[in-house]
Amino acid sequence: MMNEKKDKKPTKKAPIAPVLKCLELFKTVTYPIARLSSVRTTAQIIQSEHGMRFVTRKNKVTKELEITRIK
């Protein structure tokens, strides 16, 4: 039985677009750094469609991506 993984529970991923659309001004949410591309792409789409602005910051220590709404 090759590549069998035990004790590996599926993790539920938080949705990106609904969270960013409902984010209040100057509030921050974090995502795993592995979702960097998805979060930044979604933020760009929301910026162009809804006029919201976001700033992202990588935290290499905790391996998280912080995204803050600035407009």
Secondary structure, DSSP 8 states (H G I E B T S, - for coil): -TT---S--------SHHHHHH--TT-EEEEEGGGHHHHHHHHHHHHHHH---EEEEEETTTTEEEEEE--
